[in-house]
Amino acid sequence: MFEDKKIAVLGAGKLGEALISGLIDTKLVRENQFIATAAHNERLEQLKKKLGIQTTLSNSEAVRKSELVLLCVKPQTVGEVVRQISDDLTLDHLVISVAASVTTRFIEDLLFKAVPIIRVMPNTPCLIKAGMSAIAVGRHATAEHMKQAQKIFDAIGRTVVLDEKHMDAVTGLSASGPAFVYIIIESFVEAGVKVGLPRETATLLAAQMVLGASRMVLETGEHPAKLKDIVTTPAGCTIDGILELEDGGLRVTLIKAVVRATQRARELVNG
Ligand SMILES: NC(=O)c1ccc[n+]([C@@H]2O[C@H](COP(=O)([O-])OP(=O)(O)OC[C@H]3O[C@@H](n4cnc5c(N)ncnc54)[C@H](OP(=O)(O)O)[C@@H]3O)[C@@H](O)[C@H]2O)c1
C-alpha cells in the first residue's frame, strides 16, 4: 500500500520523529519515502543525521513531493501551515493530522477543495511499536483512506476507530498518559531505593512490573479489580499498601489528571 508513496511529515518534532522511526523500524516505509519539515535548520540537520531522511524548511515543497501528509505541528500552528500548503494539496493527497484539539472540520474549512482529512491521536510509545492511536474520519475521507491510516498506526501499536467527539478524551488519557505513568514508575523507583534496592534494579523491577500488569489486563481480558484481588491475600502486605494508596487519594488524583488534560486539549487550538 505504501510501496512507492512519499510521506511528508510537517513539523517533525518529538511525535513526528517517533512516528518516522517507528515506521522505518517496521519496514513498512523506507527512509527515502519520507520528507520532513521543521521550523529550524538545526532540527532538520538532526533528523537527517539520525534517521537518514530527506528534509526541507518548505512545507509546500514537502507536500508537492508527497502523496500522504502527516501534519505533526503544534495545534496553534496548524492553521498557519494548512494555509501555507492549501494550494499544493490536491484531491489525491491524504492528510493525517495528529494535532491535539484541532478538528478535521477546522482543517477542511481552511481548504477550498475536498481534500480527505483523517485525525489521529497517537502517543510517543509509537517509537517502539507499542503506541496507542485513536483514529477519526473527516468529511471527505473514504473507507480506503481509513484503511491507509489504520495500516500506518497498526504497524506501530494498537489502533481504535472512534467518533471524533472523543478525541480530546483520548488526548487526556492515552496521549498524555505515558507522562503520568513515567511519574508513577519514577515514584516506584524512589520507593525501591527507599527500601534498600539499587536504583538500576529498582528501575527494572518497576518498569517490567508495569509492563506485566498492563499485559495481564490486555491479554486476560479480566477486570483490573479482579486482577488486583488475586494479588491481595487476606492480611498480607499488598492490602496494607492499598490502604496507603487510598489514603493518599491515588485514584481521585489520576482521574482528575485525565479530566484536566482533556479540558486543556479542548483549548489548545486557540493557543
Ligand atoms: N508529544 C506527544 O506525546 C504527542 C502525542 C499525540 C499528539 N501530539 C501532537 O503532535 C504535535 C506535535 O507535538 P510534539 O510534542 O512533537 O511537539 P514538538 O516536539 O514541539 O514538535 C513540533 C515541531 O514542529 C516544528 N514546527 C514549528 N513550526 C513549524 C512550521 N511552521 N512548519 C513546519 N514545522 C514547524 C518544530 O520545528 P523546530 O524543532 O525546528 O522548532 C518542531 O519540530 C502536536 O500537535 C501535539 O498535539 C503529540
The ligand as an SDF file (V2000), in Angstrom:
LIG
                    3D

 48 52  0  0  0  0  0  0  0  0999 V2000
    4.2290   14.5780   22.1270 N   0  0  0  0  0  0  0  0  0  0  0  0
    3.2370   13.7080   22.2450 C   0  0  0  0  0  0  0  0  0  0  0  0
    3.2680   12.7770   23.0460 O   0  0  0  0  0  0  0  0  0  0  0  0
    2.0250   13.8360   21.3390 C   0  0  0  0  0  0  0  0  0  0  0  0
    1.0400   12.8270   21.3500 C   0  0  0  0  0  0  0  0  0  0  0  0
   -0.0590   12.9360   20.4940 C   0  0  0  0  0  0  0  0  0  0  0  0
   -0.1870   14.0370   19.6640 C   0  0  0  0  0  0  0  0  0  0  0  0
    0.7520   15.0100   19.6890 N   0  0  0  0  0  0  0  0  0  0  0  0
    0.6060   16.1610   18.7960 C   0  0  0  0  0  0  0  0  0  0  0  0
    1.7260   16.1970   17.9480 O   0  0  0  0  0  0  0  0  0  0  0  0
    2.0240   17.5320   17.6080 C   0  0  0  0  0  0  0  0  0  0  0  0
    3.4940   17.7830   17.8610 C   0  0  0  0  0  0  0  0  0  0  0  0
    3.8020   17.5950   19.2060 O   0  0  0  0  0  0  0  0  0  0  0  0
    5.3240   17.3850   19.6540 P   0  0  0  0  0  0  0  0  0  0  0  0
    5.2780   17.0130   21.0760 O   0  0  0  0  0  0  0  0  0  0  0  0
    6.0200   16.5170   18.6600 O   0  0  0  0  0  0  0  0  0  0  0  0
    5.8490   18.9090   19.5180 O   0  0  0  0  0  0  0  0  0  0  0  0
    7.3020   19.4070   19.1220 P   0  0  0  0  0  0  0  0  0  0  0  0
    8.3370   18.4460   19.5550 O   0  0  0  0  0  0  0  0  0  0  0  0
    7.3840   20.8300   19.5780 O   0  0  0  0  0  0  0  0  0  0  0  0
    7.2690   19.3890   17.5200 O   0  0  0  0  0  0  0  0  0  0  0  0
    6.7230   20.3900   16.7280 C   0  0  0  0  0  0  0  0  0  0  0  0
    7.6290   20.5390   15.5090 C   0  0  0  0  0  0  0  0  0  0  0  0
    7.0020   21.4660   14.6210 O   0  0  0  0  0  0  0  0  0  0  0  0
    8.0380   22.2090   14.0130 C   0  0  0  0  0  0  0  0  0  0  0  0
    7.4460   23.4470   13.5060 N   0  0  0  0  0  0  0  0  0  0  0  0
    7.0690   24.5790   14.1560 C   0  0  0  0  0  0  0  0  0  0  0  0
    6.5400   25.4710   13.3050 N   0  0  0  0  0  0  0  0  0  0  0  0
    6.5860   24.8910   12.0720 C   0  0  0  0  0  0  0  0  0  0  0  0
    6.1940   25.2860   10.7830 C   0  0  0  0  0  0  0  0  0  0  0  0
    5.6270   26.4930   10.5630 N   0  0  0  0  0  0  0  0  0  0  0  0
    6.3920   24.4470    9.7600 N   0  0  0  0  0  0  0  0  0  0  0  0
    6.9580   23.2170    9.9350 C   0  0  0  0  0  0  0  0  0  0  0  0
    7.3510   22.7720   11.1400 N   0  0  0  0  0  0  0  0  0  0  0  0
    7.1700   23.6030   12.1900 C   0  0  0  0  0  0  0  0  0  0  0  0
    9.0650   22.4290   15.0890 C   0  0  0  0  0  0  0  0  0  0  0  0
   10.3060   22.6990   14.4640 O   0  0  0  0  0  0  0  0  0  0  0  0
   11.6340   23.0870   15.2950 P   0  0  0  0  0  0  0  0  0  0  0  0
   12.0120   21.8560   16.0570 O   0  0  0  0  0  0  0  0  0  0  0  0
   12.6110   23.4160   14.2320 O   0  0  0  0  0  0  0  0  0  0  0  0
   11.2460   24.2450   16.1660 O   0  0  0  0  0  0  0  0  0  0  0  0
    9.0240   21.0900   15.8160 C   0  0  0  0  0  0  0  0  0  0  0  0
    9.9870   20.2140   15.3140 O   0  0  0  0  0  0  0  0  0  0  0  0
    1.1090   18.4270   18.4320 C   0  0  0  0  0  0  0  0  0  0  0  0
    0.0630   18.9020   17.6320 O   0  0  0  0  0  0  0  0  0  0  0  0
    0.5920   17.5130   19.5070 C   0  0  0  0  0  0  0  0  0  0  0  0
   -0.7270   17.8560   19.8980 O   0  0  0  0  0  0  0  0  0  0  0  0
    1.8660   14.9330   20.4910 C   0  0  0  0  0  0  0  0  0  0  0  0
  1  2  1  0
  2  3  2  0
  2  4  1  0
  4  5  1  0
  4 48  2  0
  5  6  2  0
  6  7  1  0
  7  8  2  0
  8  9  1  0
  8 48  1  0
  9 10  1  0
  9 46  1  0
 10 11  1  0
 11 12  1  0
 11 44  1  0
 12 13  1  0
 13 14  1  0
 14 15  2  0
 14 16  1  0
 14 17  1  0
 17 18  1  0
 18 19  2  0
 18 20  1  0
 18 21  1  0
 21 22  1  0
 22 23  1  0
 23 24  1  0
 23 42  1  0
 24 25  1  0
 25 26  1  0
 25 36  1  0
 26 27  1  0
 26 35  1  0
 27 28  2  0
 28 29  1  0
 29 30  1  0
 29 35  2  0
 30 31  1  0
 30 32  2  0
 32 33  1  0
 33 34  2  0
 34 35  1  0
 36 37  1  0
 36 42  1  0
 37 38  1  0
 38 39  2  0
 38 40  1  0
 38 41  1  0
 42 43  1  0
 44 45  1  0
 44 46  1  0
 46 47  1  0
M  CHG  2   8   1  16  -1
M  END
$$$$
